[in-house]
Amino acid sequence: MDELDVLDFYAQSWALTFFLVETRPRNYSAYLKRIAARDPLRDYPAKKRLADFKETIHPDVDWLDVQFVKYIDGLR
């Protein structure tokens, strides 16, 4: 991974956070509360992270991705 990859990942993370705050603030708040309540010293496997996201944000991640792209494209 090079520096440009890191910058791309940061930008995409920022954009997703912005999208969720603007379009699903209650869901995003619930998601942050859920992950903040976890014990930081315990394992948090990818399947559980995805399940937490789906349970609090939206169950269909593919659909949400389409909505995210449309939203970001609409900002231009």
mmCIF file of the N, C-alpha and C atoms, coordinates in Angstrom:
data_MODEL
# 
_entry.id   MODEL 
# 
loop_
_atom_site.group_PDB 
_atom_site.id 
_atom_site.type_symbol 
_atom_site.label_atom_id 
_atom_site.label_alt_id 
_atom_site.label_comp_id 
_atom_site.label_asym_id 
_atom_site.label_entity_id 
_atom_site.label_seq_id 
_atom_site.pdbx_PDB_ins_code 
_atom_site.Cartn_x 
_atom_site.Cartn_y 
_atom_site.Cartn_z 
_atom_site.occupancy 
_atom_site.B_iso_or_equiv 
_atom_site.pdbx_formal_charge 
_atom_site.auth_seq_id 
_atom_site.auth_comp_id 
_atom_site.auth_asym_id 
_atom_site.auth_atom_id 
_atom_site.pdbx_PDB_model_num 
ATOM 1   N N  . MET A 1 1  ? 0.850   -1.170  0.000  1.00 0.00 ? 1  MET A N  1 
ATOM 2   C CA . MET A 1 1  ? 0.000   0.000   0.000  1.00 0.00 ? 1  MET A CA 1 
ATOM 3   C C  . MET A 1 1  ? 0.900   1.238   0.000  1.00 0.00 ? 1  MET A C  1 
ATOM 4   N N  . ASP A 1 2  ? 0.599   2.142   -0.896 1.00 0.00 ? 2  ASP A N  1 
ATOM 5   C CA . ASP A 1 2  ? 1.406   3.358   -0.940 1.00 0.00 ? 2  ASP A CA 1 
ATOM 6   C C  . ASP A 1 2  ? 0.604   4.543   -0.404 1.00 0.00 ? 2  ASP A C  1 
ATOM 7   N N  . GLU A 1 3  ? 1.247   5.684   -0.381 1.00 0.00 ? 3  GLU A N  1 
ATOM 8   C CA . GLU A 1 3  ? 0.632   6.888   0.185  1.00 0.00 ? 3  GLU A CA 1 
ATOM 9   C C  . GLU A 1 3  ? -0.650  7.283   -0.543 1.00 0.00 ? 3  GLU A C  1 
ATOM 10  N N  . LEU A 1 4  ? -0.691  7.097   -1.865 1.00 0.00 ? 4  LEU A N  1 
ATOM 11  C CA . LEU A 1 4  ? -1.902  7.437   -2.617 1.00 0.00 ? 4  LEU A CA 1 
ATOM 12  C C  . LEU A 1 4  ? -3.067  6.539   -2.233 1.00 0.00 ? 4  LEU A C  1 
ATOM 13  N N  . ASP A 1 5  ? -2.799  5.263   -1.978 1.00 0.00 ? 5  ASP A N  1 
ATOM 14  C CA . ASP A 1 5  ? -3.855  4.362   -1.515 1.00 0.00 ? 5  ASP A CA 1 
ATOM 15  C C  . ASP A 1 5  ? -4.431  4.851   -0.194 1.00 0.00 ? 5  ASP A C  1 
ATOM 16  N N  . VAL A 1 6  ? -3.568  5.232   0.705  1.00 0.00 ? 6  VAL A N  1 
ATOM 17  C CA . VAL A 1 6  ? -4.011  5.722   2.012  1.00 0.00 ? 6  VAL A CA 1 
ATOM 18  C C  . VAL A 1 6  ? -4.888  6.959   1.844  1.00 0.00 ? 6  VAL A C  1 
ATOM 19  N N  . LEU A 1 7  ? -4.487  7.864   1.001  1.00 0.00 ? 7  LEU A N  1 
ATOM 20  C CA . LEU A 1 7  ? -5.285  9.068   0.766  1.00 0.00 ? 7  LEU A CA 1 
ATOM 21  C C  . LEU A 1 7  ? -6.627  8.731   0.128  1.00 0.00 ? 7  LEU A C  1 
ATOM 22  N N  . ASP A 1 8  ? -6.634  7.791   -0.803 1.00 0.00 ? 8  ASP A N  1 
ATOM 23  C CA . ASP A 1 8  ? -7.892  7.362   -1.420 1.00 0.00 ? 8  ASP A CA 1 
ATOM 24  C C  . ASP A 1 8  ? -8.829  6.741   -0.388 1.00 0.00 ? 8  ASP A C  1 
ATOM 25  N N  . PHE A 1 9  ? -8.279  5.875   0.476  1.00 0.00 ? 9  PHE A N  1 
ATOM 26  C CA . PHE A 1 9  ? -9.099  5.241   1.507  1.00 0.00 ? 9  PHE A CA 1 
ATOM 27  C C  . PHE A 1 9  ? -9.644  6.275   2.490  1.00 0.00 ? 9  PHE A C  1 
ATOM 28  N N  . TYR A 1 10 ? -8.830  7.245   2.842  1.00 0.00 ? 10 TYR A N  1 
ATOM 29  C CA . TYR A 1 10 ? -9.277  8.298   3.754  1.00 0.00 ? 10 TYR A CA 1 
ATOM 30  C C  . TYR A 1 10 ? -10.421 9.093   3.111  1.00 0.00 ? 10 TYR A C  1 
ATOM 31  N N  . ALA A 1 11 ? -10.260 9.463   1.852  1.00 0.00 ? 11 ALA A N  1 
ATOM 32  C CA . ALA A 1 11 ? -11.293 10.240  1.159  1.00 0.00 ? 11 ALA A CA 1 
ATOM 33  C C  . ALA A 1 11 ? -12.595 9.452   1.061  1.00 0.00 ? 11 ALA A C  1 
ATOM 34  N N  . GLN A 1 12 ? -12.489 8.176   0.752  1.00 0.00 ? 12 GLN A N  1 
ATOM 35  C CA . GLN A 1 12 ? -13.690 7.355   0.640  1.00 0.00 ? 12 GLN A CA 1 
ATOM 36  C C  . GLN A 1 12 ? -14.363 7.195   2.010  1.00 0.00 ? 12 GLN A C  1 
ATOM 37  N N  . SER A 1 13 ? -13.584 7.028   3.044  1.00 0.00 ? 13 SER A N  1 
ATOM 38  C CA . SER A 1 13 ? -14.144 6.925   4.400  1.00 0.00 ? 13 SER A CA 1 
ATOM 39  C C  . SER A 1 13 ? -14.838 8.209   4.806  1.00 0.00 ? 13 SER A C  1 
ATOM 40  N N  . TRP A 1 14 ? -14.213 9.334   4.495  1.00 0.00 ? 14 TRP A N  1 
ATOM 41  C CA . TRP A 1 14 ? -14.812 10.622  4.817  1.00 0.00 ? 14 TRP A CA 1 
ATOM 42  C C  . TRP A 1 14 ? -16.130 10.781  4.064  1.00 0.00 ? 14 TRP A C  1 
ATOM 43  N N  . ALA A 1 15 ? -16.138 10.432  2.782  1.00 0.00 ? 15 ALA A N  1 
ATOM 44  C CA . ALA A 1 15 ? -17.350 10.574  1.968  1.00 0.00 ? 15 ALA A CA 1 
ATOM 45  C C  . ALA A 1 15 ? -18.474 9.683   2.498  1.00 0.00 ? 15 ALA A C  1 
ATOM 46  N N  . LEU A 1 16 ? -18.142 8.454   2.876  1.00 0.00 ? 16 LEU A N  1 
ATOM 47  C CA . LEU A 1 16 ? -19.171 7.565   3.423  1.00 0.00 ? 16 LEU A CA 1 
ATOM 48  C C  . LEU A 1 16 ? -19.719 8.117   4.735  1.00 0.00 ? 16 LEU A C  1 
ATOM 49  N N  . THR A 1 17 ? -18.850 8.604   5.581  1.00 0.00 ? 17 THR A N  1 
ATOM 50  C CA . THR A 1 17 ? -19.303 9.197   6.844  1.00 0.00 ? 17 THR A CA 1 
ATOM 51  C C  . THR A 1 17 ? -20.214 10.388  6.581  1.00 0.00 ? 17 THR A C  1 
ATOM 52  N N  . PHE A 1 18 ? -19.824 11.252  5.659  1.00 0.00 ? 18 PHE A N  1 
ATOM 53  C CA . PHE A 1 18 ? -20.648 12.407  5.302  1.00 0.00 ? 18 PHE A CA 1 
ATOM 54  C C  . PHE A 1 18 ? -22.018 11.955  4.796  1.00 0.00 ? 18 PHE A C  1 
ATOM 55  N N  . PHE A 1 19 ? -22.033 10.977  3.902  1.00 0.00 ? 19 PHE A N  1 
ATOM 56  C CA . PHE A 1 19 ? -23.279 10.430  3.359  1.00 0.00 ? 19 PHE A CA 1 
ATOM 57  C C  . PHE A 1 19 ? -24.182 9.912   4.473  1.00 0.00 ? 19 PHE A C  1 
ATOM 58  N N  . LEU A 1 20 ? -23.633 9.133   5.381  1.00 0.00 ? 20 LEU A N  1 
ATOM 59  C CA . LEU A 1 20 ? -24.442 8.559   6.458  1.00 0.00 ? 20 LEU A CA 1 
ATOM 60  C C  . LEU A 1 20 ? -24.956 9.626   7.416  1.00 0.00 ? 20 LEU A C  1 
ATOM 61  N N  . VAL A 1 21 ? -24.134 10.602  7.737  1.00 0.00 ? 21 VAL A N  1 
ATOM 62  C CA . VAL A 1 21 ? -24.563 11.685  8.628  1.00 0.00 ? 21 VAL A CA 1 
ATOM 63  C C  . VAL A 1 21 ? -25.680 12.500  7.982  1.00 0.00 ? 21 VAL A C  1 
ATOM 64  N N  . GLU A 1 22 ? -25.557 12.741  6.692  1.00 0.00 ? 22 GLU A N  1 
ATOM 65  C CA . GLU A 1 22 ? -26.550 13.551  5.982  1.00 0.00 ? 22 GLU A CA 1 
ATOM 66  C C  . GLU A 1 22 ? -27.847 12.800  5.685  1.00 0.00 ? 22 GLU A C  1 
ATOM 67  N N  . THR A 1 23 ? -27.766 11.500  5.429  1.00 0.00 ? 23 THR A N  1 
ATOM 68  C CA . THR A 1 23 ? -28.948 10.765  4.975  1.00 0.00 ? 23 THR A CA 1 
ATOM 69  C C  . THR A 1 23 ? -29.543 9.826   6.012  1.00 0.00 ? 23 THR A C  1 
ATOM 70  N N  . ARG A 1 24 ? -28.756 9.390   6.985  1.00 0.00 ? 24 ARG A N  1 
ATOM 71  C CA . ARG A 1 24 ? -29.211 8.442   7.996  1.00 0.00 ? 24 ARG A CA 1 
ATOM 72  C C  . ARG A 1 24 ? -28.612 8.786   9.361  1.00 0.00 ? 24 ARG A C  1 
ATOM 73  N N  . PRO A 1 25 ? -28.850 9.989   9.849  1.00 0.00 ? 25 PRO A N  1 
ATOM 74  C CA . PRO A 1 25 ? -28.181 10.392  11.096 1.00 0.00 ? 25 PRO A CA 1 
ATOM 75  C C  . PRO A 1 25 ? -28.537 9.526   12.305 1.00 0.00 ? 25 PRO A C  1 
ATOM 76  N N  . ARG A 1 26 ? -29.777 9.107   12.422 1.00 0.00 ? 26 ARG A N  1 
ATOM 77  C CA . ARG A 1 26 ? -30.161 8.274   13.575 1.00 0.00 ? 26 ARG A CA 1 
ATOM 78  C C  . ARG A 1 26 ? -29.500 6.893   13.495 1.00 0.00 ? 26 ARG A C  1 
ATOM 79  N N  . ASN A 1 27 ? -29.507 6.327   12.288 1.00 0.00 ? 27 ASN A N  1 
ATOM 80  C CA . ASN A 1 27 ? -28.882 5.021   12.102 1.00 0.00 ? 27 ASN A CA 1 
ATOM 81  C C  . ASN A 1 27 ? -27.377 5.100   12.375 1.00 0.00 ? 27 ASN A C  1 
ATOM 82  N N  . TYR A 1 28 ? -26.753 6.145   11.866 1.00 0.00 ? 28 TYR A N  1 
ATOM 83  C CA . TYR A 1 28 ? -25.315 6.291   12.040 1.00 0.00 ? 28 TYR A CA 1 
ATOM 84  C C  . TYR A 1 28 ? -24.972 6.489   13.523 1.00 0.00 ? 28 TYR A C  1 
ATOM 85  N N  . SER A 1 29 ? -25.791 7.260   14.215 1.00 0.00 ? 29 SER A N  1 
ATOM 86  C CA . SER A 1 29 ? -25.582 7.455   15.646 1.00 0.00 ? 29 SER A CA 1 
ATOM 87  C C  . SER A 1 29 ? -25.713 6.128   16.399 1.00 0.00 ? 29 SER A C  1 
ATOM 88  N N  . ALA A 1 30 ? -26.708 5.339   16.030 1.00 0.00 ? 30 ALA A N  1 
ATOM 89  C CA . ALA A 1 30 ? -26.894 4.030   16.662 1.00 0.00 ? 30 ALA A CA 1 
ATOM 90  C C  . ALA A 1 30 ? -25.701 3.124   16.382 1.00 0.00 ? 30 ALA A C  1 
ATOM 91  N N  . TYR A 1 31 ? -25.185 3.187   15.167 1.00 0.00 ? 31 TYR A N  1 
ATOM 92  C CA . TYR A 1 31 ? -24.017 2.383   14.800 1.00 0.00 ? 31 TYR A CA 1 
ATOM 93  C C  . TYR A 1 31 ? -22.805 2.794   15.635 1.00 0.00 ? 31 TYR A C  1 
ATOM 94  N N  . LEU A 1 32 ? -22.563 4.086   15.751 1.00 0.00 ? 32 LEU A N  1 
ATOM 95  C CA . LEU A 1 32 ? -21.418 4.561   16.537 1.00 0.00 ? 32 LEU A CA 1 
ATOM 96  C C  . LEU A 1 32 ? -21.556 4.168   18.002 1.00 0.00 ? 32 LEU A C  1 
ATOM 97  N N  . LYS A 1 33 ? -22.765 4.259   18.537 1.00 0.00 ? 33 LYS A N  1 
ATOM 98  C CA . LYS A 1 33 ? -22.986 3.851   19.925 1.00 0.00 ? 33 LYS A CA 1 
ATOM 99  C C  . LYS A 1 33 ? -22.722 2.359   20.102 1.00 0.00 ? 33 LYS A C  1 
ATOM 100 N N  . ARG A 1 34 ? -23.144 1.571   19.121 1.00 0.00 ? 34 ARG A N  1 
ATOM 101 C CA . ARG A 1 34 ? -22.949 0.127   19.206 1.00 0.00 ? 34 ARG A CA 1 
ATOM 102 C C  . ARG A 1 34 ? -21.459 -0.230  19.206 1.00 0.00 ? 34 ARG A C  1 
ATOM 103 N N  . ILE A 1 35 ? -20.715 0.354   18.298 1.00 0.00 ? 35 ILE A N  1 
ATOM 104 C CA . ILE A 1 35 ? -19.298 -0.021  18.237 1.00 0.00 ? 35 ILE A CA 1 
ATOM 105 C C  . ILE A 1 35 ? -18.503 0.596   19.389 1.00 0.00 ? 35 ILE A C  1 
ATOM 106 N N  . ALA A 1 36 ? -18.948 1.739   19.897 1.00 0.00 ? 36 ALA A N  1 
ATOM 107 C CA . ALA A 1 36 ? -18.266 2.352   21.037 1.00 0.00 ? 36 ALA A CA 1 
ATOM 108 C C  . ALA A 1 36 ? -18.474 1.535   22.315 1.00 0.00 ? 36 ALA A C  1 
ATOM 109 N N  . ALA A 1 37 ? -19.582 0.814   22.390 1.00 0.00 ? 37 ALA A N  1 
ATOM 110 C CA . ALA A 1 37 ? -19.886 0.019   23.584 1.00 0.00 ? 37 ALA A CA 1 
ATOM 111 C C  . ALA A 1 37 ? -19.108 -1.296  23.626 1.00 0.00 ? 37 ALA A C  1 
ATOM 112 N N  . ARG A 1 38 ? -18.464 -1.651  22.537 1.00 0.00 ? 38 ARG A N  1 
ATOM 113 C CA . ARG A 1 38 ? -17.698 -2.901  22.493 1.00 0.00 ? 38 ARG A CA 1 
ATOM 114 C C  . ARG A 1 38 ? -16.429 -2.791  23.339 1.00 0.00 ? 38 ARG A C  1 
ATOM 115 N N  . ASP A 1 39 ? -16.001 -3.928  23.843 1.00 0.00 ? 39 ASP A N  1 
ATOM 116 C CA . ASP A 1 39 ? -14.736 -3.994  24.568 1.00 0.00 ? 39 ASP A CA 1 
ATOM 117 C C  . ASP A 1 39 ? -13.610 -3.894  23.533 1.00 0.00 ? 39 ASP A C  1 
ATOM 118 N N  . PRO A 1 40 ? -12.781 -2.855  23.607 1.00 0.00 ? 40 PRO A N  1 
ATOM 119 C CA . PRO A 1 40 ? -11.743 -2.673  22.582 1.00 0.00 ? 40 PRO A CA 1 
ATOM 120 C C  . PRO A 1 40 ? -10.651 -3.744  22.615 1.00 0.00 ? 40 PRO A C  1 
ATOM 121 N N  . LEU A 1 41 ? -10.596 -4.515  23.667 1.00 0.00 ? 41 LEU A N  1 
ATOM 122 C CA . LEU A 1 41 ? -9.575  -5.552  23.781 1.00 0.00 ? 41 LEU A CA 1 
ATOM 123 C C  . LEU A 1 41 ? -10.063 -6.912  23.277 1.00 0.00 ? 41 LEU A C  1 
ATOM 124 N N  . ARG A 1 42 ? -11.323 -6.989  22.909 1.00 0.00 ? 42 ARG A N  1 
ATOM 125 C CA . ARG A 1 42 ? -11.872 -8.251  22.399 1.00 0.00 ? 42 ARG A CA 1 
ATOM 126 C C  . ARG A 1 42 ? -11.841 -8.256  20.883 1.00 0.00 ? 42 ARG A C  1 
ATOM 127 N N  . ASP A 1 43 ? -11.750 -9.453  20.332 1.00 0.00 ? 43 ASP A N  1 
ATOM 128 C CA . ASP A 1 43 ? -11.751 -9.627  18.888 1.00 0.00 ? 43 ASP A CA 1 
ATOM 129 C C  . ASP A 1 43 ? -13.068 -9.100  18.293 1.00 0.00 ? 43 ASP A C  1 
ATOM 130 N N  . TYR A 1 44 ? -12.973 -8.489  17.136 1.00 0.00 ? 44 TYR A N  1 
ATOM 131 C CA . TYR A 1 44 ? -14.147 -7.958  16.434 1.00 0.00 ? 44 TYR A CA 1 
ATOM 132 C C  . TYR A 1 44 ? -14.041 -8.415  14.983 1.00 0.00 ? 44 TYR A C  1 
ATOM 133 N N  . PRO A 1 45 ? -14.432 -9.669  14.731 1.00 0.00 ? 45 PRO A N  1 
ATOM 134 C CA . PRO A 1 45 ? -14.254 -10.235 13.391 1.00 0.00 ? 45 PRO A CA 1 
ATOM 135 C C  . PRO A 1 45 ? -15.069 -9.502  12.326 1.00 0.00 ? 45 PRO A C  1 
ATOM 136 N N  . ALA A 1 46 ? -14.615 -9.634  11.097 1.00 0.00 ? 46 ALA A N  1 
ATOM 137 C CA . ALA A 1 46 ? -15.250 -8.938  9.966  1.00 0.00 ? 46 ALA A CA 1 
ATOM 138 C C  . ALA A 1 46 ? -16.735 -9.278  9.854  1.00 0.00 ? 46 ALA A C  1 
ATOM 139 N N  . LYS A 1 47 ? -17.103 -10.530 10.075 1.00 0.00 ? 47 LYS A N  1 
ATOM 140 C CA . LYS A 1 47 ? -18.521 -10.917 9.978  1.00 0.00 ? 47 LYS A CA 1 
ATOM 141 C C  . LYS A 1 47 ? -19.366 -10.170 10.994 1.00 0.00 ? 47 LYS A C  1 
ATOM 142 N N  . LYS A 1 48 ? -18.846 -9.994  12.190 1.00 0.00 ? 48 LYS A N  1 
ATOM 143 C CA . LYS A 1 48 ? -19.591 -9.272  13.234 1.00 0.00 ? 48 LYS A CA 1 
ATOM 144 C C  . LYS A 1 48 ? -19.644 -7.784  12.914 1.00 0.00 ? 48 LYS A C  1 
ATOM 145 N N  . ARG A 1 49 ? -18.551 -7.223  12.402 1.00 0.00 ? 49 ARG A N  1 
ATOM 146 C CA . ARG A 1 49 ? -18.546 -5.806  12.021 1.00 0.00 ? 49 ARG A CA 1 
ATOM 147 C C  . ARG A 1 49 ? -19.582 -5.552  10.943 1.00 0.00 ? 49 ARG A C  1 
ATOM 148 N N  . LEU A 1 50 ? -19.639 -6.441  9.949  1.00 0.00 ? 50 LEU A N  1 
ATOM 149 C CA . LEU A 1 50 ? -20.616 -6.296  8.875  1.00 0.00 ? 50 LEU A CA 1 
ATOM 150 C C  . LEU A 1 50 ? -22.036 -6.456  9.410  1.00 0.00 ? 50 LEU A C  1 
ATOM 151 N N  . ALA A 1 51 ? -22.245 -7.416  10.289 1.00 0.00 ? 51 ALA A N  1 
ATOM 152 C CA . ALA A 1 51 ? -23.575 -7.619  10.876 1.00 0.00 ? 51 ALA A CA 1 
ATOM 153 C C  . ALA A 1 51 ? -24.012 -6.390  11.656 1.00 0.00 ? 51 ALA A C  1 
ATOM 154 N N  . ASP A 1 52 ? -23.120 -5.799  12.432 1.00 0.00 ? 52 ASP A N  1 
ATOM 155 C CA . ASP A 1 52 ? -23.455 -4.586  13.183 1.00 0.00 ? 52 ASP A CA 1 
ATOM 156 C C  . ASP A 1 52 ? -23.833 -3.451  12.235 1.00 0.00 ? 52 ASP A C  1 
ATOM 157 N N  . PHE A 1 53 ? -23.072 -3.315  11.149 1.00 0.00 ? 53 PHE A N  1 
ATOM 158 C CA . PHE A 1 53 ? -23.358 -2.274  10.172 1.00 0.00 ? 53 PHE A CA 1 
ATOM 159 C C  . PHE A 1 53 ? -24.732 -2.500  9.539  1.00 0.00 ? 53 PHE A C  1 
ATOM 160 N N  . LYS A 1 54 ? -25.005 -3.722  9.108  1.00 0.00 ? 54 LYS A N  1 
ATOM 161 C CA . LYS A 1 54 ? -26.282 -4.026  8.462  1.00 0.00 ? 54 LYS A CA 1 
ATOM 162 C C  . LYS A 1 54 ? -27.461 -3.839  9.410  1.00 0.00 ? 54 LYS A C  1 
ATOM 163 N N  . GLU A 1 55 ? -27.289 -4.203  10.660 1.00 0.00 ? 55 GLU A N  1 
ATOM 164 C CA . GLU A 1 55 ? -28.375 -4.091  11.636 1.00 0.00 ? 55 GLU A CA 1 
ATOM 165 C C  . GLU A 1 55 ? -28.702 -2.643  11.980 1.00 0.00 ? 55 GLU A C  1 
ATOM 166 N N  . THR A 1 56 ? -27.724 -1.776  11.919 1.00 0.00 ? 56 THR A N  1 
ATOM 167 C CA . THR A 1 56 ? -27.969 -0.389  12.329 1.00 0.00 ? 56 THR A CA 1 
ATOM 168 C C  . THR A 1 56 ? -28.104 0.583   11.167 1.00 0.00 ? 56 THR A C  1 
ATOM 169 N N  . ILE A 1 57 ? -27.429 0.326   10.053 1.00 0.00 ? 57 ILE A N  1 
ATOM 170 C CA . ILE A 1 57 ? -27.460 1.262   8.927  1.00 0.00 ? 57 ILE A CA 1 
ATOM 171 C C  . ILE A 1 57 ? -28.472 0.822   7.875  1.00 0.00 ? 57 ILE A C  1 
ATOM 172 N N  . HIS A 1 58 ? -28.249 -0.325  7.257  1.00 0.00 ? 58 HIS A N  1 
ATOM 173 C CA . HIS A 1 58 ? -29.161 -0.861  6.238  1.00 0.00 ? 58 HIS A CA 1 
ATOM 174 C C  . HIS A 1 58 ? -28.756 -2.299  5.938  1.00 0.00 ? 58 HIS A C  1 
ATOM 175 N N  . PRO A 1 59 ? -29.727 -3.200  5.813  1.00 0.00 ? 59 PRO A N  1 
ATOM 176 C CA . PRO A 1 59 ? -29.387 -4.614  5.611  1.00 0.00 ? 59 PRO A CA 1 
ATOM 177 C C  . PRO A 1 59 ? -28.823 -4.946  4.227  1.00 0.00 ? 59 PRO A C  1 
ATOM 178 N N  . ASP A 1 60 ? -29.108 -4.120  3.235  1.00 0.00 ? 60 ASP A N  1 
ATOM 179 C CA . ASP A 1 60 ? -28.645 -4.395  1.871  1.00 0.00 ? 60 ASP A CA 1 
ATOM 180 C C  . ASP A 1 60 ? -27.486 -3.460  1.529  1.00 0.00 ? 60 ASP A C  1 
ATOM 181 N N  . VAL A 1 61 ? -26.272 -3.949  1.722  1.00 0.00 ? 61 VAL A N  1 
ATOM 182 C CA . VAL A 1 61 ? -25.073 -3.132  1.525  1.00 0.00 ? 61 VAL A CA 1 
ATOM 183 C C  . VAL A 1 61 ? -24.889 -2.770  0.050  1.00 0.00 ? 61 VAL A C  1 
ATOM 184 N N  . ASP A 1 62 ? -25.264 -3.663  -0.858 1.00 0.00 ? 62 ASP A N  1 
ATOM 185 C CA . ASP A 1 62 ? -25.142 -3.354  -2.285 1.00 0.00 ? 62 ASP A CA 1 
ATOM 186 C C  . ASP A 1 62 ? -26.060 -2.194  -2.674 1.00 0.00 ? 62 ASP A C  1 
ATOM 187 N N  . TRP A 1 63 ? -27.292 -2.222  -2.185 1.00 0.00 ? 63 TRP A N  1 
ATOM 188 C CA . TRP A 1 63 ? -28.230 -1.132  -2.448 1.00 0.00 ? 63 TRP A CA 1 
ATOM 189 C C  . TRP A 1 63 ? -27.701 0.176   -1.850 1.00 0.00 ? 63 TRP A C  1 
ATOM 190 N N  . LEU A 1 64 ? -27.190 0.091   -0.633 1.00 0.00 ? 64 LEU A N  1 
ATOM 191 C CA . LEU A 1 64 ? -26.658 1.274   0.030  1.00 0.00 ? 64 LEU A CA 1 
ATOM 192 C C  . LEU A 1 64 ? -25.475 1.846   -0.744 1.00 0.00 ? 64 LEU A C  1 
ATOM 193 N N  . ASP A 1 65 ? -24.640 0.982   -1.309 1.00 0.00 ? 65 ASP A N  1 
ATOM 194 C CA . ASP A 1 65 ? -23.505 1.438   -2.109 1.00 0.00 ? 65 ASP A CA 1 
ATOM 195 C C  . ASP A 1 65 ? -23.982 2.235   -3.325 1.00 0.00 ? 65 ASP A C  1 
ATOM 196 N N  . VAL A 1 66 ? -25.025 1.764   -3.978 1.00 0.00 ? 66 VAL A N  1 
ATOM 197 C CA . VAL A 1 66 ? -25.581 2.494   -5.129 1.00 0.00 ? 66 VAL A CA 1 
ATOM 198 C C  . VAL A 1 66 ? -26.086 3.865   -4.681 1.00 0.00 ? 66 VAL A C  1 
ATOM 199 N N  . GLN A 1 67 ? -26.782 3.907   -3.551 1.00 0.00 ? 67 GLN A N  1 
ATOM 200 C CA . GLN A 1 67 ? -27.292 5.178   -3.041 1.00 0.00 ? 67 GLN A CA 1 
ATOM 201 C C  . GLN A 1 67 ? -26.150 6.131   -2.683 1.00 0.00 ? 67 GLN A C  1 
ATOM 202 N N  . PHE A 1 68 ? -25.104 5.592   -2.110 1.00 0.00 ? 68 PHE A N  1 
ATOM 203 C CA . PHE A 1 68 ? -23.926 6.370   -1.734 1.00 0.00 ? 68 PHE A CA 1 
ATOM 204 C C  . PHE A 1 68 ? -23.282 7.003   -2.971 1.00 0.00 ? 68 PHE A C  1 
ATOM 205 N N  . VAL A 1 69 ? -23.072 6.210   -4.003 1.00 0.00 ? 69 VAL A N  1 
ATOM 206 C CA . VAL A 1 69 ? -22.455 6.716   -5.231 1.00 0.00 ? 69 VAL A CA 1 
ATOM 207 C C  . VAL A 1 69 ? -23.325 7.798   -5.867 1.00 0.00 ? 69 VAL A C  1 
ATOM 208 N N  . LYS A 1 70 ? -24.643 7.564   -5.935 1.00 0.00 ? 70 LYS A N  1 
ATOM 209 C CA . LYS A 1 70 ? -25.557 8.565   -6.489 1.00 0.00 ? 70 LYS A CA 1 
ATOM 210 C C  . LYS A 1 70 ? -25.486 9.870   -5.689 1.00 0.00 ? 70 LYS A C  1 
ATOM 211 N N  . TYR A 1 71 ? -25.462 9.745   -4.379 1.00 0.00 ? 71 TYR A N  1 
ATOM 212 C CA . TYR A 1 71 ? -25.417 10.932  -3.519 1.00 0.00 ? 71 TYR A CA 1 
ATOM 213 C C  . TYR A 1 71 ? -24.137 11.727  -3.755 1.00 0.00 ? 71 TYR A C  1 
ATOM 214 N N  . ILE A 1 72 ? -23.013 11.053  -3.747 1.00 0.00 ? 72 ILE A N  1 
ATOM 215 C CA . ILE A 1 72 ? -21.726 11.727  -3.933 1.00 0.00 ? 72 ILE A CA 1 
ATOM 216 C C  . ILE A 1 72 ? -21.646 12.327  -5.333 1.00 0.00 ? 72 ILE A C  1 
ATOM 217 N N  . ASP A 1 73 ? -22.102 11.600  -6.349 1.00 0.00 ? 73 ASP A N  1 
ATOM 218 C CA . ASP A 1 73 ? -22.103 12.146  -7.704 1.00 0.00 ? 73 ASP A CA 1 
ATOM 219 C C  . ASP A 1 73 ? -22.978 13.392  -7.805 1.00 0.00 ? 73 ASP A C  1 
ATOM 220 N N  . GLY A 1 74 ? -24.053 13.435  -7.030 1.00 0.00 ? 74 GLY A N  1 
ATOM 221 C CA . GLY A 1 74 ? -24.953 14.583  -7.039 1.00 0.00 ? 74 GLY A CA 1 
ATOM 222 C C  . GLY A 1 74 ? -24.366 15.830  -6.408 1.00 0.00 ? 74 GLY A C  1 
ATOM 223 N N  . LEU A 1 75 ? -23.293 15.680  -5.678 1.00 0.00 ? 75 LEU A N  1 
ATOM 224 C CA . LEU A 1 75 ? -22.654 16.834  -5.035 1.00 0.00 ? 75 LEU A CA 1 
ATOM 225 C C  . LEU A 1 75 ? -21.764 17.616  -5.989 1.00 0.00 ? 75 LEU A C  1 
ATOM 226 N N  . ARG A 1 76 ? -21.421 17.049  -7.099 1.00 0.00 ? 76 ARG A N  1 
ATOM 227 C CA . ARG A 1 76 ? -20.505 17.692  -8.046 1.00 0.00 ? 76 ARG A CA 1 
ATOM 228 C C  . ARG A 1 76 ? -21.148 18.831  -8.773 1.00 0.00 ? 76 ARG A C  1 
# 
